[in-house]
Amino acid sequence: MNQIMAAAMELRCWGGDWGLPSVHTESLIILAYAKFSGANITVSPVDWTWKTITASVPELLCGDSAVQQPTQILNFMRKQRFNADYELTARQGADTMAYIALLEEKLRPALLHTFWVDAENYINLTRPWFASRSPFPLNFIVPSRHANIALSRILLTKGEAPLHRISEVEGRIYSDAKECLNLLSYRLGTADYFFGNLPTSLDAFVFGFVAPLYKASLPSGSLQSHLRLLDNLTRFCDNILQVYFNSDHLCPPPPVQDTMDANLQKLTQLVNKESNLIEKMDDNLRSSPQHKPHRLEPKPSPSSAKRSTPA
């Protein structure tokens, strides 16, 4: 093995939840491809660090190289001889590129809308998840930043004239997404993977796009409901999780920092309760009968009279 192959690889990505190794589509793609190709990578979640806003996620570090974007990371891994597409024919390689382009054009906008623009999902699921995994004060910044990027990306790709507002493109992006899911389901058929008996980069991309939609507990999930009608796609996700990620801790316990934050929150709540109790006791003492003779003394001084005057 040459020195390049021996170099350790570290992947910085968003962490896992919902039974997934990562809730982030791009991160899931890299994690899945690494499993498929046999690459040994060290996963370093950016959760609970300042990298939640400063890092380009996912990012692969190997020696002096730092690579971003799933396609670039996969190309880099292939150069290290971790190639899950080694046995694909030229036709299958072309099909792979076509289906990945389909995912980006048809499914990506609907996923962005589902998780980041749909008010019910954003308020109840997406924003709390990312906020709870970003340190103060980034917990106020990170979710809104991602939401603004998602909205801008949807309008940039789907909001051509005369459709300029998000309400005008919702119907079309969800129609396109359902069509995309139907095509993927038809192409997969009864097979475990899209090409033969082993997963390839196309399987990694489809898994990264579809698994979060399948596993998230979405309050508003019309697209999720459609996906769950496509049994072979949901079975495809479950199979990859079972075969390649079963031994991983997909739902890790809260880290020490999270526990400390929870304890600090409880302490703050206790202090607030004690402060409220003290204020109430003080108010009661001030308004109790034994104070009235003091406030009603004949010939009070001007300063005491001012203090005793009700607001």
C-alpha positions in Angstrom: 0.0 0.0 0.0 1.4 3.4 -1.0 1.7 6.4 1.3 -1.4 8.0 -0.1 -3.5 5.0 0.5 -2.2 4.7 4.0 -3.0 8.3 4.9 -5.8 8.5 7.5 -9.0 10.1 6.3 -11.3 12.2 8.6 -14.8 13.2 7.6 -16.3 16.2 9.3 -20.1 16.0 9.0 -23.4 16.6 10.8 -24.2 13.9 13.4 -26.9 11.3 13.4 -30.4 10.9 14.7 -33.7 9.3 13.6 -31.9 6.0 13.3 -29.5 7.4 10.7 -25.7 7.9 10.9 -26.3 11.5 9.8 -29.4 13.5 9.2 -27.6 15.6 6.5 -28.0 14.4 2.9 -24.5 15.2 1.7 -23.0 13.7 4.8 -25.0 10.5 4.4 -23.8 10.2 0.8 -20.2 10.1 1.9 -20.8 7.9 4.9 -22.6 5.4 2.7 -20.0 5.4 -0.1 -17.2 4.9 2.4 -19.0 1.8 3.6 -19.6 0.5 0.1 -16.0 1.1 -1.0 -14.4 -0.2 2.1 -12.8 3.1 3.0 -11.8 3.4 6.7 -12.7 7.0 7.7 -12.8 8.7 11.1 -16.1 10.5 11.5 -15.9 13.8 13.4 -19.4 15.4 13.8 -19.4 19.2 13.8 -22.3 19.1 16.3 -21.9 21.2 19.4 -18.9 23.1 18.0 -18.3 26.5 16.3 -17.8 24.5 13.1 -21.6 24.3 12.8 -21.4 27.6 10.9 -17.7 28.0 9.9 -17.1 24.6 8.4 -18.0 23.4 4.9 -20.0 20.2 5.6 -19.1 17.5 4.7 -15.4 17.9 4.5 -12.9 15.1 4.0 -9.4 15.6 5.5 -6.5 13.4 4.3 -3.0 14.5 4.9 -2.6 18.0 3.5 -5.8 17.7 1.5 -9.2 19.1 2.4 -12.0 18.2 0.0 -15.6 19.5 0.0 -18.8 18.6 -1.9 -19.9 14.9 -2.3 -18.8 14.5 -6.0 -15.4 15.9 -5.3 -15.0 13.8 -2.2 -16.0 10.6 -4.1 -13.5 11.4 -6.8 -10.8 11.9 -4.2 -11.6 8.6 -2.6 -11.5 6.8 -6.0 -8.0 8.2 -6.5 -7.1 6.5 -3.2 -8.5 3.2 -4.8 -11.7 3.2 -2.8 -14.0 2.8 -5.8 -17.5 1.3 -5.4 -18.1 1.8 -9.2 -15.2 -0.3 -10.3 -17.3 -3.0 -12.0 -19.8 -0.6 -13.7 -20.0 -0.6 -17.5 -19.8 2.6 -19.5 -23.6 2.5 -19.9 -24.1 2.1 -16.1 -21.7 4.9 -15.5 -23.7 7.2 -17.8 -26.9 6.1 -16.1 -25.4 6.9 -12.7 -24.6 10.5 -13.8 -28.1 10.8 -15.2 -29.9 9.7 -12.1 -27.7 11.8 -9.8 -28.7 14.8 -12.0 -32.3 13.8 -11.7 -32.0 13.8 -7.9 -30.5 17.2 -7.9 -33.1 18.7 -10.2 -36.3 17.0 -9.1 -35.9 15.8 -5.5 -33.5 18.3 -4.0 -35.8 21.3 -4.1 -38.7 19.4 -2.4 -36.4 18.2 0.3 -35.1 21.7 1.0 -38.7 22.9 1.2 -39.8 20.0 3.4 -37.2 20.4 6.0 -36.3 24.2 5.8 -39.2 26.1 4.3 -42.4 24.3 5.4 -43.2 26.2 8.6 -44.6 23.3 10.6 -41.6 21.0 9.9 -39.1 23.8 10.4 -40.5 25.0 13.7 -41.2 21.6 15.3 -38.3 19.5 13.9 -35.6 21.1 11.8 -34.9 24.3 13.8 -34.9 22.6 17.2 -32.6 19.8 16.0 -29.9 22.1 14.5 -30.3 24.7 17.3 -29.7 22.0 20.0 -26.5 21.0 18.3 -25.0 24.4 17.9 -23.3 26.3 20.8 -24.6 29.6 22.0 -25.1 32.0 20.3 -24.9 30.0 17.0 -28.0 28.1 18.1 -30.0 31.2 17.0 -28.0 31.7 13.8 -27.4 28.3 12.2 -31.0 27.2 11.6 -32.1 30.6 10.1 -29.0 30.7 8.0 -29.7 27.2 6.6 -33.4 28.1 6.0 -32.5 31.3 4.1 -30.0 29.4 1.9 -32.6 26.7 1.2 -35.2 29.2 0.2 -32.8 31.1 -2.0 -31.7 27.9 -3.7 -35.3 26.9 -4.4 -36.2 30.2 -5.9 -33.0 30.4 -7.9 -33.6 27.0 -9.5 -37.4 26.9 -9.7 -38.6 30.4 -9.4 -38.1 31.6 -13.0 -40.7 34.0 -14.4 -43.6 34.2 -13.9 -43.1 32.1 -10.7 -41.2 34.4 -8.3 -42.7 33.5 -4.9 -42.2 30.2 -3.0 -46.0 29.7 -2.8 -46.1 29.7 -6.6 -43.5 26.9 -6.9 -44.6 24.6 -4.1 -47.0 22.6 -6.2 -44.5 22.1 -9.0 -41.5 21.1 -6.8 -43.6 18.4 -5.0 -45.0 17.1 -8.3 -41.4 16.8 -9.6 -40.3 15.1 -6.5 -43.0 12.5 -6.6 -42.2 11.8 -10.2 -38.5 11.4 -9.3 -39.4 8.9 -6.5 -41.6 7.0 -8.8 -38.8 6.7 -11.4 -36.3 5.6 -8.8 -38.8 3.0 -7.5 -39.4 1.7 -11.1 -35.6 1.5 -11.8 -34.9 -0.3 -8.6 -37.6 -2.9 -9.0 -37.2 -5.9 -6.8 -33.4 -5.6 -6.6 -31.5 -4.7 -3.4 -29.3 -2.2 -5.3 -29.5 -0.3 -8.6 -26.7 -2.2 -10.4 -26.2 -5.8 -9.5 -25.6 -7.3 -6.1 -23.3 -4.6 -4.8 -24.0 -1.0 -4.0 -22.4 1.8 -6.0 -22.2 5.6 -5.9 -25.8 5.8 -7.2 -27.0 3.8 -4.2 -25.1 6.2 -1.9 -26.7 9.2 -3.5 -30.2 7.8 -3.5 -29.8 6.7 0.2 -28.5 10.1 1.1 -31.5 11.8 -0.5 -34.3 9.4 0.5 -33.3 8.1 4.0 -33.8 11.4 5.9 -37.2 11.9 4.2 -38.1 8.3 5.2 -36.9 8.4 8.8 -37.6 11.9 10.0 -40.7 12.5 12.2 -42.2 15.1 10.0 -45.4 16.9 11.3 -46.2 17.9 7.7 -45.2 15.0 5.5 -47.1 14.8 2.2 -43.9 13.8 0.3 -43.0 11.4 3.1 -46.4 9.7 2.8 -45.8 9.3 -0.9 -42.4 7.7 -0.3 -43.8 5.3 2.2 -46.1 3.9 -0.5 -43.0 2.9 -2.5 -42.1 -0.2 -0.5 -39.0 -1.0 -2.5 -37.4 2.4 -1.7 -38.1 2.2 2.0 -36.8 -1.4 2.0 -33.7 -0.2 0.1 -33.0 2.2 2.9 -33.6 -0.3 5.7 -31.4 -2.8 3.9 -28.4 -0.4 3.7 -28.9 0.5 7.4 -29.0 -3.1 8.4 -26.1 -4.3 6.3 -23.7 -1.4 6.6 -24.6 0.6 9.7 -26.1 -1.9 12.0 -23.0 -2.0 14.3 -22.7 1.8 14.4 -24.3 3.8 17.1 -27.0 5.5 15.1 -28.6 7.3 18.0 -25.7 8.1 20.4 -26.4 9.2 23.9 -26.2 13.0 24.6 -22.6 14.2 24.9 -21.1 15.6 28.0 -21.5 19.1 26.8 -25.2 18.5 26.1 -25.6 17.1 29.6 -23.9 20.2 31.1 -26.1 22.5 29.1 -29.2 20.6 30.4 -28.0 20.9 34.0 -27.3 24.6 33.5 -30.7 25.0 32.1 -32.3 23.3 35.1 -30.1 25.4 37.5 -31.2 28.6 35.7 -34.9 27.5 36.0 -34.4 26.8 39.7 -32.8 30.2 40.3 -35.6 31.9 38.4 -38.2 30.1 40.5 -36.4 31.1 43.7 -36.2 34.7 42.6 -39.9 34.7 41.8 -40.7 33.2 45.2 -38.6 35.8 47.0 -40.3 38.6 45.0 -43.7 37.2 46.0 -42.7 36.9 49.6 -41.4 40.5 49.5 -44.6 41.7 48.0 -46.6 39.9 50.6 -44.6 41.4 53.4 -45.0 44.8 52.0 -48.7 44.4 51.7 -49.3 42.6 55.0 -51.3 44.3 57.8 -48.3 44.7 60.1 -46.8 47.2 57.7 -49.8 49.4 57.5 -49.3 51.2 60.8 -45.8 52.2 59.7 -47.1 53.6 56.4 -50.0 55.3 58.2 -48.0 57.1 60.9 -49.2 60.7 61.5 -46.8 63.4 60.3 -44.6 61.2 57.9 -41.6 62.8 56.5 -41.8 63.9 52.8 -39.4 61.3 51.6 -41.2 58.4 53.4 -44.5 59.8 52.1 -43.2 59.6 48.5 -42.0 56.0 49.0 -45.3 55.0 50.5 -47.4 56.5 47.7 -48.9 53.7 45.5 -47.6 53.5 41.9 
